[in-house]
Amino acid sequence: MRYLAVLALSLGVAAGPAQAERVIVFGATGNTGSRIVKHLATAGHDVTAFVRPTSTRSRLTGYDVDYAVGDVTEPETVSAAFERSKPEVVIAVLQSRRGQPSPHGEPEVRMVDLAEQHGTKQFIYLSSVGAGPDTEEKRALYPDINFDLFAEGLARKGRVEDALRASPVAYTIIRSGSILVEFGREPPPGTGRGYFTEDQTVMGPITYDDLAVLMARCLGASGCANKTYHATDDTLWPEYNHWRCRRFAETDDLDAECDHLRPIGQTVKPREN
């Protein structure tokens, strides 16, 4: 089942667009968003990066990108960005920040409405494994998710997913489970072995690099239309096990308890095809 889902995705990506698209990226300066913008700009797409007034643009230096300044929690600035960029594709890869209003939920639902109003062809949305209502069944299916902490955010993302499925705009929902990064350490490099699967029982790790590549490849790809994918990379399970060990450790000595597992950040050699 998983093989068929991945094969279908590969065929769809192979039939990607032959012409440039007008794309607006929300969350464009973040870890995932900046990587997506770089891929799209390099491929010749007309990219508008929606950025907050305080956002640093250093990750996008040297790339041919237009900027729309605003805040997704301020509807008028989002509307103005749509009017200015007239996007054929919307990509939303927003991140929550402590002490600030959540960008998920109603702000993103408004984006879906604007995409419909402006005749947008495709909406690519980065969601999370576990999105939607908090249920006992879901807690059993994804034991690595701290639902007590993240239930509200996951419910917000679930509402956005519902809005996308109800919209006439072609959608691609990508749910990430664990992006491997630890505070104070550089994110590990991509392995080139990440993939999307329609098997929604899957929760696994992936790198920022590979997630961005896969999302960019879905732009204009017919095989990605109206699909919900989970992103994962089987080659990263040693790193994922190390991450899980440190997260669920029963002692304060994380190194002693988890050092027998491969540390996050160690280069992973891509498997041969």
C-alpha positions in Angstrom: 0.0 0.0 0.0 2.7 2.5 0.9 4.7 1.6 -2.2 1.7 2.3 -4.4 1.2 5.7 -2.8 4.8 6.7 -3.2 4.8 5.5 -6.8 1.7 7.6 -7.6 3.4 10.6 -6.1 6.5 10.0 -8.2 4.5 9.8 -11.4 2.7 13.0 -10.5 5.9 14.9 -9.8 7.4 13.8 -13.0 4.6 15.6 -14.8 5.4 19.0 -13.2 4.9 22.4 -14.8 6.7 23.4 -17.9 6.1 27.1 -17.3 6.7 29.6 -14.5 4.0 30.1 -11.9 3.2 33.1 -9.7 3.7 31.8 -6.2 3.2 33.4 -2.8 4.9 31.7 0.2 3.7 32.4 3.7 6.4 31.6 6.3 9.0 32.3 3.6 11.9 33.1 6.0 11.5 30.1 8.2 13.6 26.9 8.0 11.2 25.1 5.6 9.8 28.2 3.8 13.2 29.7 2.9 14.3 26.4 1.4 11.2 26.2 -0.7 11.6 29.8 -1.9 15.1 29.0 -3.0 14.1 26.0 -5.0 11.2 27.9 -6.7 13.2 31.0 -7.5 16.1 28.9 -8.9 13.5 27.1 -11.1 12.4 30.4 -12.5 9.0 30.8 -10.8 7.7 34.3 -9.9 8.0 34.1 -6.1 6.5 36.5 -3.6 7.7 36.0 0.0 5.2 37.2 2.6 7.3 38.4 5.6 6.6 40.1 8.9 8.2 43.6 9.4 10.6 42.2 11.9 11.6 39.1 9.9 15.2 38.7 8.8 15.6 38.1 5.1 19.2 36.8 5.3 18.3 33.3 4.2 17.0 34.6 0.9 19.9 36.9 0.1 20.9 36.6 -3.6 17.6 35.1 -4.8 15.2 36.8 -7.2 12.2 37.2 -4.8 9.6 39.9 -4.3 8.4 40.7 -0.8 5.0 41.5 0.7 5.2 42.8 4.2 2.5 42.0 6.7 1.3 39.7 9.4 -1.0 36.7 8.8 -3.0 37.7 11.9 -3.8 41.1 10.3 -6.3 40.3 7.5 -5.8 43.5 5.6 -2.1 42.8 5.0 -2.8 39.3 3.7 -5.6 40.7 1.4 -3.2 43.3 0.0 -0.5 40.6 -0.6 -3.0 38.6 -2.7 -4.1 41.7 -4.7 -0.5 42.6 -5.4 0.9 39.1 -6.3 -2.1 37.6 -7.9 -0.9 34.1 -7.0 -1.5 31.0 -9.1 -0.2 28.9 -6.2 -0.2 29.6 -2.5 2.2 27.8 -0.2 1.7 28.1 3.6 4.5 26.8 5.9 3.8 29.0 9.0 5.4 28.4 12.4 4.0 29.3 15.8 6.1 31.6 18.0 6.0 31.8 21.7 4.2 34.9 23.0 2.6 35.7 19.7 -0.9 35.0 18.3 -1.1 31.6 16.5 -0.9 31.9 12.7 -2.8 28.6 12.5 -6.6 28.2 12.3 -8.6 31.3 11.3 -5.7 33.2 9.7 -5.0 30.3 7.3 -8.7 29.7 6.7 -8.9 33.3 5.5 -6.0 32.5 3.1 -8.1 29.6 1.7 -11.0 32.0 1.1 -8.8 34.5 -0.6 -7.2 31.8 -2.8 -10.7 30.9 -4.0 -11.7 34.6 -4.6 -8.5 35.2 -6.6 -8.8 32.1 -8.8 -5.7 30.5 -7.3 -5.0 27.1 -8.9 -3.3 25.3 -6.0 -2.9 25.6 -2.3 0.0 23.7 -0.7 -0.3 23.5 3.1 2.2 22.3 5.7 0.2 20.7 8.5 1.2 18.2 11.2 0.6 14.5 11.9 -2.2 14.4 14.3 -4.1 17.4 12.9 -7.7 17.6 13.8 -9.7 16.8 17.0 -7.9 15.2 19.9 -9.2 11.6 20.3 -8.2 8.5 22.2 -7.8 6.7 18.9 -5.4 9.3 17.6 -3.4 9.3 20.8 -2.9 5.5 20.5 -1.9 5.8 16.8 0.7 8.5 17.4 2.2 7.9 20.9 5.1 10.2 20.2 2.9 13.3 20.0 2.4 15.3 23.2 -1.3 15.9 22.7 -1.6 17.5 26.1 0.7 20.3 24.9 -0.2 20.4 21.2 -3.9 19.5 21.0 -5.1 23.1 20.5 -2.6 23.7 17.7 -3.5 20.4 16.0 -7.2 21.2 16.2 -6.5 24.6 14.5 -4.6 22.9 11.7 -7.4 20.4 11.3 -9.9 23.2 10.7 -7.6 24.5 7.9 -7.4 21.1 6.3 -11.2 20.9 6.4 -11.5 24.3 4.7 -9.1 23.2 2.0 -11.0 20.0 1.3 -14.3 22.0 1.0 -12.7 24.6 -1.3 -12.7 24.3 -5.1 -9.0 25.2 -5.1 -6.8 22.1 -5.7 -5.0 21.4 -2.4 -2.0 19.5 -1.3 -1.8 18.8 2.4 1.6 17.7 3.8 1.8 16.5 7.4 5.2 16.4 9.0 5.8 14.2 12.1 9.2 15.0 13.4 11.7 17.4 11.7 15.0 16.4 13.2 16.6 19.4 14.9 17.8 20.1 18.4 18.3 23.5 20.0 21.8 24.8 19.5 22.7 22.4 16.7 22.5 22.8 13.0 19.8 20.8 11.3 21.1 17.6 9.7 21.6 17.7 5.9 19.1 16.1 3.6 19.5 12.5 2.7 17.7 12.6 -0.7 15.6 9.7 0.6 12.6 11.5 2.0 9.2 10.7 0.6 5.5 11.4 0.8 3.0 8.6 1.6 -0.7 8.5 1.7 -0.5 5.9 4.5 -1.7 8.1 7.3 -0.7 5.7 10.1 2.9 6.7 9.4 4.7 9.1 11.7 8.5 9.4 11.1 11.3 11.8 10.8 12.4 14.0 7.9 14.9 16.9 7.3 14.1 20.4 6.4 16.0 20.0 3.2 14.1 17.0 1.9 10.8 18.3 3.1 11.3 21.5 1.1 12.4 19.6 -2.0 9.3 17.4 -1.9 6.9 20.3 -1.4 8.5 22.3 -4.2 8.1 19.3 -6.5 4.4 19.2 -5.8 3.9 22.7 -7.3 1.7 22.2 -10.4 2.1 18.4 -10.3 -1.2 16.7 -11.1 -0.4 13.7 -9.0 -0.3 15.9 -5.9 -3.7 17.4 -6.4 -6.3 17.0 -3.6 -4.0 14.6 -1.7 -3.0 14.4 2.0 0.5 13.1 2.5 2.7 12.2 5.5 6.4 13.1 5.1 9.0 10.7 6.3 12.5 9.2 5.6 13.3 5.6 6.6 17.0 6.3 6.6 16.7 8.6 9.6 15.3 6.2 12.1 18.6 5.9 14.1 18.4 9.7 14.5 14.7 9.6 15.3 15.3 7.0 18.0 18.0 9.2 19.6 15.6 12.1 19.5 12.9 10.0 21.2 15.3 8.7 23.8 16.3 12.3 24.8 12.6 13.4 24.8 11.3 10.5 26.9 14.4 9.9 29.1 13.7 8.8 32.6 16.9 10.4 34.1 18.5 13.8 33.8 21.6 12.4 32.3 20.5 12.4 28.7 23.9 11.7 27.3 24.5 8.6 29.4 21.0 7.3 28.7 21.0 8.0 24.9 24.6 8.0 23.7 24.4 4.5 22.5 22.1 5.8 19.7 23.4 7.8 16.8 23.3 11.6 17.7 21.2 13.9 15.7 23.2 15.8 13.2 25.5 13.0 12.1 25.6 12.8 8.3 23.5 10.1 6.9 24.7 8.6 3.6 21.9 8.3 1.1 21.1 4.7 0.1 21.9 3.6 -3.4 18.9 3.2 -5.7 
